[in-house]
Amino acid sequence: MTRTLALVLSALFPLAAVAADGSAPDDEFVRPAGDSELSEYLWINRPIVVFADTPADPRFQQQIDMLVEGEEAMRDRDVVVLTDTDPSARSPIRSQLRPRGFQMVFVDKDGVVKLRKPSPWSVREIGRSIDKTPLRQREIRERREGG
């Protein structure tokens, strides 16, 4: 019950921040997709978009819980989590990715969809998928050479 309450509050808090200053905070790890587009994250972040037909979907809640618990590992990979639980709103990201029901979609920094899953995935599995991409391998190589 407390996890559900925390999820609901974490979903509403970014909305309050948007209403207060007109823009979403850049450091917010989990944020609603709203009217944003995937092109906003091009070459900056790796969006993981979590879709559901309702925020009460247990798969949605489980996926968000797992991502929040592994936030540090995901931030290290420049991941930002976008949520969309309102099919009737027809957000630009929903229109572009066309999910059906629950779906977790990983989009790399170059804007290419690398992974679509109809069930929740652990941070470990997501991290492995990210680490296999050529962009991430180059980042790791550059980090080793530079540091």
C-alpha positions as CSV (number, residue, x, y, z in Angstrom):
1,M,0.0,0.0,0.0
2,T,2.8,2.4,0.9
3,R,4.5,1.7,-2.5
4,T,1.3,2.5,-4.3
5,L,0.9,5.7,-2.4
6,A,4.6,6.6,-3.1
7,L,4.0,5.9,-6.8
8,V,0.9,8.1,-6.9
9,L,2.7,10.9,-5.1
10,S,5.8,10.6,-7.3
11,A,3.6,10.8,-10.4
12,L,1.8,13.9,-9.1
13,F,4.8,15.8,-7.7
14,P,6.4,16.4,-11.2
15,L,3.1,17.7,-12.4
16,A,3.0,20.2,-9.6
17,A,6.5,21.3,-10.6
18,V,5.4,21.8,-14.2
19,A,2.4,23.8,-13.1
20,A,4.6,26.0,-10.9
21,D,7.3,27.0,-13.3
22,G,6.0,25.9,-16.7
23,S,8.7,23.3,-17.4
24,A,9.7,19.9,-16.0
25,P,12.8,19.8,-13.8
26,D,15.8,18.4,-15.8
27,D,17.0,16.2,-13.0
28,E,13.6,14.4,-12.5
29,F,14.3,10.7,-13.1
30,V,10.7,9.6,-13.6
31,R,8.4,12.1,-15.4
32,P,5.2,12.0,-17.3
33,A,5.6,12.0,-21.1
34,G,3.0,14.7,-21.5
35,D,3.5,16.7,-24.6
36,S,7.2,16.0,-24.9
37,E,8.7,14.3,-28.0
38,L,11.5,11.8,-28.3
39,S,13.5,14.3,-30.3
40,E,14.0,16.4,-27.1
41,Y,16.2,13.6,-25.7
42,L,18.2,13.0,-28.9
43,W,21.9,12.6,-28.1
44,I,21.3,13.6,-24.4
45,N,19.4,10.8,-22.7
46,R,18.2,7.3,-23.3
47,P,14.4,7.4,-22.7
48,I,12.7,4.4,-21.2
49,V,9.0,4.9,-21.9
50,V,6.6,2.9,-19.8
51,F,3.1,2.8,-21.2
52,A,-0.1,1.4,-19.6
53,D,-3.8,2.0,-20.1
54,T,-4.1,3.1,-16.4
55,P,-1.7,3.9,-13.6
56,A,-3.3,1.1,-11.6
57,D,-1.9,-1.6,-13.9
58,P,0.2,-3.8,-11.7
59,R,2.8,-4.3,-14.4
60,F,3.2,-0.5,-14.7
61,Q,3.6,-0.2,-10.9
62,Q,6.1,-3.0,-10.8
63,Q,8.2,-1.6,-13.7
64,I,8.3,1.9,-12.1
65,D,9.2,0.4,-8.7
66,M,12.1,-1.5,-10.3
67,L,13.4,1.5,-12.2
68,V,13.2,3.7,-9.1
69,E,15.1,1.2,-7.0
70,G,17.8,1.0,-9.7
71,E,17.9,4.7,-10.3
72,E,21.6,5.1,-9.7
73,A,22.5,2.4,-12.3
74,M,20.1,3.9,-14.8
75,R,21.3,7.5,-14.3
76,D,24.9,6.2,-14.9
77,R,23.6,5.2,-18.4
78,D,21.9,8.6,-19.0
79,V,18.4,7.0,-18.7
80,V,15.3,9.1,-18.1
81,V,12.0,7.4,-17.5
82,L,8.9,8.7,-19.2
83,T,5.4,7.5,-18.3
84,D,2.2,7.5,-20.2
85,T,-0.9,6.0,-18.7
86,D,-3.6,7.8,-20.6
87,P,-4.3,6.4,-24.1
88,S,-7.1,8.9,-24.7
89,A,-4.6,11.9,-24.4
90,R,-2.8,10.7,-27.6
91,S,0.5,12.1,-26.6
92,P,3.2,12.6,-29.3
93,I,5.3,9.8,-27.9
94,R,2.3,7.4,-27.7
95,S,1.4,8.3,-31.3
96,Q,5.0,7.6,-32.4
97,L,5.6,4.3,-30.5
98,R,2.0,2.9,-30.7
99,P,1.9,0.7,-27.6
100,R,-1.0,-1.7,-26.8
101,G,-1.7,-1.9,-23.1
102,F,1.4,-2.2,-21.0
103,Q,4.7,-1.8,-22.8
104,M,8.2,-0.8,-21.8
105,V,10.2,0.8,-24.6
106,F,13.9,1.6,-24.6
107,V,15.1,4.3,-27.0
108,D,18.8,4.9,-27.5
109,K,20.4,8.3,-27.6
110,D,20.3,8.2,-31.4
111,G,16.5,8.0,-31.3
112,V,16.3,4.3,-32.4
113,V,14.0,2.0,-30.5
114,K,16.2,-0.8,-29.2
115,L,13.8,-2.8,-27.1
116,R,10.1,-3.3,-26.6
117,K,8.8,-5.5,-23.8
118,P,5.2,-6.4,-23.0
119,S,6.1,-7.2,-19.4
120,P,8.2,-5.6,-16.7
121,W,12.0,-6.0,-17.0
122,S,14.5,-5.7,-14.1
123,V,17.1,-2.9,-14.1
124,R,19.8,-5.6,-14.5
125,E,18.2,-6.8,-17.7
126,I,17.7,-3.3,-19.0
127,G,21.2,-2.3,-18.1
128,R,22.6,-5.3,-20.0
129,S,20.6,-4.3,-23.1
130,I,21.9,-0.7,-22.9
131,D,25.5,-1.9,-22.4
132,K,25.3,-3.9,-25.5
133,T,24.5,-0.9,-27.8
134,P,27.4,0.5,-29.8
135,L,26.8,4.0,-28.4
136,R,27.1,2.8,-24.8
137,Q,30.2,0.7,-25.6
138,R,31.8,3.8,-27.1
139,E,30.9,5.8,-24.0
140,I,32.5,3.1,-21.8
141,R,35.6,3.1,-24.0
142,E,35.9,6.9,-23.9
143,R,35.5,6.9,-20.1
144,R,38.3,4.3,-19.7
145,E,40.6,6.3,-22.0
146,G,39.8,9.6,-20.4
147,G,39.9,8.6,-16.8
